[in-house]
Amino acid sequence: MRIDKDLVAASATPLVLAILAESAQHGYAILKRVSELSCGRMAWTDGMLYPLLHRLEAAGHISSAWGVAASGRRRKVYTITESGRALLADRREQWAVVAAAMRAAGLSGPGSAAAAAAAGAAGAAATRAKPQDTGMGNRQRDPRPLGWPRAAGWAAPA
């Protein structure tokens, strides 16, 4: 599924801030976490993430410092600031209003992107991929959290 660029842009700042509120992260770890939270349905690129990180840092919402990973590679690690936490709290309130309007309009529920994002955020620790038989003799990983209902016409992402 392709997520419209307007939706990606609108969700990028609060999503990055929420990830950094969990713990300090380097860029690649943020990309992996976005994919994990969206059950693989959102695939951000370096070219989308790093300009956002630079804007957030310039605005004082995050800070960065060079560190050394266990592999010995230098990595820039990003940390949320108090200003970033305040911005995140504000964006959470805004998203609550938007989500309520979407639900009222019938635009969320089992099988919807909003429900997938909510389930991913709430159950990320419990998310396990289970093999899905495609009928062609091969096995694919089912990216949905266990117990996630299969919507009509749903197919595992390629």
N, C-alpha and C positions, 0 to 999 in steps of 0.2 A: 504494500500500500504506500502510495506517495502522500506525504503530508504537505499541504499547501504552504508555500513560503511565508504567507502572512501569519499562519498559525504557529509556525516554527519561530518566527521573529517575536511574536507576542509572548510565547512561552519560554523563550530562551533565558532571559534574565532571571525570572523567579526560579526556574529549574536549576540553573547553575548556582544561584545563591542557596537554594535548599540543599543541594549536594554538598556545598562547602560548609553549610551549617552542621552537617553530619560529621565532617572531619576535613582537615586540610588535604588537598589533592593536587597532583600534577595534571597537566592537560589531557594526556592519554587516558588516565584513570577517570576523568570527568566524562570523556567520550564513551568509555565502556559502561559507566554508571547510567548514562542517558539511555543507552541501548538496553541495559538490564531493566531499568524502570519501565520502559515501554514494551517489554517482552520482545525486543528486537525490531519493533515497528518504526523506530526513529533512528536513523543513522546519520549523525552529524559528521561533518568533515572538519579537518584542521582549519580550513579557510573560513569556516563559519564560527568556530569556537574562539580562536585566538584573538581576532579583532574585538569580540565581545569581552574577553578577559581584559584586554588592554583598556577598553572603554570603562569597565567597572573599576579597574585599578586607578585610572586617571580621575575618576569621580570620587575615589576614596572608599568605595564599597567593599573592595578586597585589597589585600596586600600580597606581595610575592617575595620569595627569597630563594636563592639557589641552595639546593641540597644535593646529597649524593645518595642514589638508590642502592639497594642491596647488591645490585649487579655492578656497582662502581660507576655507573653513568651519572653525569650531572643532570639534574632536573630542576625546573622551576616549580616550586610548590606554592599554591595559592591558598590563602586563608581569608575567611570572611571577617570584616571589621564590624564594630558596633553600628556604624552607619549602614553597612550592608544588612545587618540584622534588622534594623529599623525599616529599611526598604523592603526586605523580605516580608515582614509582618504586614506592611501596607499592601504589597502585591497579593498576599494570601487573602486579605479581606476583599480585594478587587476580584480575584478569581472566584471567591465564594459567591459573589453577586452574579458573575457571568455563569457559573455552573448552575446556580439556582434558576436562572432564566432559561438555560439550555434544557434543564430537566422539565421546566414548566411548558416548554415548547415541544416536548417529546423527543428531544435530540440526544438523550442519553439513556442507557440501559444496557442489558446484556448484549454483547456483540458490538457496542459502540466504542469509538476511540476514547471517549471520556471515561467509560467504565473500565476499559483496559488500562488507562493511565492510573485511575484510582486503585484498581486491584493491584497494579504493579507497585505503586507506592506503598500500599497497605500491606501487601504480602510478599515483598521482595525477598525477605529472609526465607519464606516458605516456598518460594518459586522453584520448581524442579521441572526440567524438561523430560518428557516421557516419549519413547519411540511411538511414531504413528505409522501404521502400515498404509502405504499408498496404493496397494493392490498391484504394484509393478515388481514386487519382489525386493524392493529396496525399503529401507527404513529412514524416516525423517524425524528430526527432533520436533516435538510439538512445543512451541514457545509459550503456550498459555500456562498460567499457574494451575496447579492441580485443582480439580473441581470446577474450573472455568467452563461455563456452558458453551457448547458449539452452536454458533448461529447458523441459520440456513445459508448454504452457499459458501461457508467459510472454508478457506484452504490455507494450509501452512505456507508462510512466505518462502520464496525460493532462495 
